[in-house]
Amino acid sequence: MTNKPNFKKNNHKKAGSSGFQKITEPAPKRDSVLESLLHSEHTVEIEKMAVGGDGVARITYKDKKLVVFVSKSAPKDVLKIKITQAEKSFLFGSIVEIITPGPSRRTPPCEYAPVCGGCSWQQISDEEQLLQKEILLKELFAKSLPTVKYNLEETVQSPSVFNYRNRIQLKSQNGLLGYFEDKSHTLVDINYCLIAEKRISDDIPVLKASLKSSDQLVKYELKINQNDKFEHNRIGQKGEGLSFSQVNTGLNQLLVSCVLDLVSKTNAKNITELYAGSGNFSFELIKNNPFLAIEAVEMNSDLTANGAKKVAQLNLQKKLTFFTADCDSYVKRRALSTELILLDPPRAGCSDIVLKKVAEQAPKDIIYISCHPVSLVRDLQKLGLGRNNYQIQKLQIFNMFPQTDHFETIIWLTKNQS
Ligand SMILES: C[S@@+](CC[C@H](N)C(=O)[O-])C[C@H]1O[C@@H](n2cnc3c(N)ncnc32)[C@H](O)[C@@H]1O
């Protein structure tokens, strides 16, 4: 598994065009022993895609094979690349020329995709994107949980692979509106976004026309709200007013159905749901099983207020309780379910405190929904998977984020009888 470490900002500009405005361009980073390779050109073949979205190639340097992460590449591409950044033991490169395109390479449907930081994989066919996501997950398991048995079920594809996002965040400066370029702070000025729902995409020129030209960088959220109406809002400097919601409405419905199915198979009656949001899973679970009781824990008080309001409207006070709390403090104060713990943490995964408590409680079933395979596998390791305590009943990818390297994974663990 070639796992790209946390990315530090790349300081290299890409080829400009009238649609792009350079905002910052710090000097290239030169603190690596590999810095002599900066700007050198190489012919490489892309082996596979890495977590983070870049393709993986290797070059030989002083008898050593070095990994080069190449953005906007596709599997089996033969490329002339230029080294743009040197880290201690690996490099980043950009494409100078596509010598032979890989079999899955396509012309990205969006004209901005070759430079835009919004989509990392538009140049790869939709089928290959699914395959690469499966390869990524399997390699993480092979590396970190080599003895664990599992059957990775067929990936659930998004009902729409374009125009699927119900909310996007754009940046504006000097009358431009768009995303940052890939690995840069250069703004790509866009007039549409092919992964946003059409109502959102159509608003981009409207919002842009209303902007006052300012050199201050301002962020906007464009979204379909809870009442299915379009709105755009300026985001505060600290992201005030932003709350989590699943971005792909069609795929989310499939994910919720899967959770309902798994929960019914567990026969659980009491559930602790950690990282619950405003009840994306909880309400459907209760609706489908009147004998369930759920304690739903979420630290964002806007989300729990929405959840609690709906609980009152639906008269579910005896069934579903929202706790506005950091999961760490909640697990220290309250007993967790011995039957089923449902986890849906952010990309960073669960905290050590949460994982320790879950492992101590050792519920009969655990369902973990993850938006980052690296933190998922790390958390499974910390839960002790592979030490004969739990076995995997289900493992499946849900392609929540087509055209990008991101995806959701659902895993259902059942406790072994001792
Ligand atoms: C991936 S989202 C899932 C939300 C919900 N399950 C859904 O499907 O809409 C993760 C949620 O965890 C919340 N969160 C993040 N860190 C937390 C923490 N330490 N304690 C409690 N909630 C947290 C976030 O606010 C976010 O709503």
The ligand as an SDF file (V2000), in Angstrom:
LIG
                    3D

 27 29  0  0  0  0  0  0  0  0999 V2000
  -19.6670   12.0330    9.2720 C   0  0  0  0  0  0  0  0  0  0  0  0
  -20.7190   13.0660   10.2050 S   0  0  0  0  0  0  0  0  0  0  0  0
  -22.0820   11.9760   10.4550 C   0  0  0  0  0  0  0  0  0  0  0  0
  -23.3590   12.6090   10.9280 C   0  0  0  0  0  0  0  0  0  0  0  0
  -24.6080   11.7360   10.8140 C   0  0  0  0  0  0  0  0  0  0  0  0
  -24.3810   10.3800   11.2420 N   0  0  0  0  0  0  0  0  0  0  0  0
  -25.1770   11.7840    9.4160 C   0  0  0  0  0  0  0  0  0  0  0  0
  -25.2020   10.7440    8.7400 O   0  0  0  0  0  0  0  0  0  0  0  0
  -25.6340   12.8650    9.0070 O   0  0  0  0  0  0  0  0  0  0  0  0
  -19.8880   13.1540   11.7200 C   0  0  0  0  0  0  0  0  0  0  0  0
  -20.5880   13.9470   12.7690 C   0  0  0  0  0  0  0  0  0  0  0  0
  -19.8350   13.8630   13.9700 O   0  0  0  0  0  0  0  0  0  0  0  0
  -19.8700   15.1040   14.6330 C   0  0  0  0  0  0  0  0  0  0  0  0
  -18.6910   15.1130   15.5050 N   0  0  0  0  0  0  0  0  0  0  0  0
  -17.4100   15.2910   15.1560 C   0  0  0  0  0  0  0  0  0  0  0  0
  -16.5960   15.1380   16.2160 N   0  0  0  0  0  0  0  0  0  0  0  0
  -17.3950   14.8470   17.2790 C   0  0  0  0  0  0  0  0  0  0  0  0
  -17.1410   14.5660   18.6410 C   0  0  0  0  0  0  0  0  0  0  0  0
  -15.9090   14.5530   19.1360 N   0  0  0  0  0  0  0  0  0  0  0  0
  -18.2000   14.3250   19.4390 N   0  0  0  0  0  0  0  0  0  0  0  0
  -19.4550   14.3350   18.9570 C   0  0  0  0  0  0  0  0  0  0  0  0
  -19.7560   14.5750   17.6610 N   0  0  0  0  0  0  0  0  0  0  0  0
  -18.7370   14.8300   16.8170 C   0  0  0  0  0  0  0  0  0  0  0  0
  -19.8870   16.1370   13.5280 C   0  0  0  0  0  0  0  0  0  0  0  0
  -20.4440   17.3500   13.9750 O   0  0  0  0  0  0  0  0  0  0  0  0
  -20.7380   15.4300   12.4630 C   0  0  0  0  0  0  0  0  0  0  0  0
  -22.0880   15.7920   12.6010 O   0  0  0  0  0  0  0  0  0  0  0  0
  1  2  1  0
  2  3  1  0
  2 10  1  0
  3  4  1  0
  4  5  1  0
  5  6  1  0
  5  7  1  0
  7  8  2  0
  7  9  1  0
 10 11  1  0
 11 12  1  0
 11 26  1  0
 12 13  1  0
 13 14  1  0
 13 24  1  0
 14 15  1  0
 14 23  1  0
 15 16  2  0
 16 17  1  0
 17 18  1  0
 17 23  2  0
 18 19  1  0
 18 20  2  0
 20 21  1  0
 21 22  2  0
 22 23  1  0
 24 25  1  0
 24 26  1  0
 26 27  1  0
M  CHG  2   2   1   9  -1
M  END
$$$$
